[in-house]
Amino acid sequence: MHVERVKYVIWAADLERATRFYQDAFGAVVTRSSSVMVELEVAGAVLGIHGGGEGKRTWTGISVQVPDVVAGAAEIVAHGGGLVREPQDEDGEAPHLAMCYDTDGNEFMLIRKR
C-alpha cells in the first residue's frame, strides 16, 4: 500500500481559537482550511483541527519535542493553554516532560530529547 501522508486530527469547540493557539505556540502553518476543519503543518507533521468539539479535556497522544521544556511550558501558558503537570527536575537533570493542554482542552506532552 502506498501511504501519501499521515494526519492526526483533534477536535475544537472554537476552530479559530484553536488554530491561533497552534500557530502562535508552535509556529504552525495553515496548509488547508474550510469552515469545519483546518490542517496545519508543525515541524513536518500534519495536524488537523476539526470544529464541532465539546471543549472537554481529552488526551490526544501528541508529543512535541522542544529544546527546553520549562521555557516551552511557559509559552503554552502564555498562549492560553495550561499545564496538567509542570516540568520537574529529574535526578539532577533538567526536566524532560511537561503535560499540557491547548485552548480546547486537548492534552499533549512537551518533551526534550534525552
PyMOL commands that set and color helices and strands:
alter all, ss='L'
color gray80, all
select helices_A, chain A and resi 15-26+69-78
alter helices_A, ss='H'
color red, helices_A
select strands_A, chain A and resi 7-12+29-33+37-42+45-51+58-65+82-85+97-101+106-111
alter strands_A, ss='S'
color yellow, strands_A
deselect
rebuild
show_as cartoon
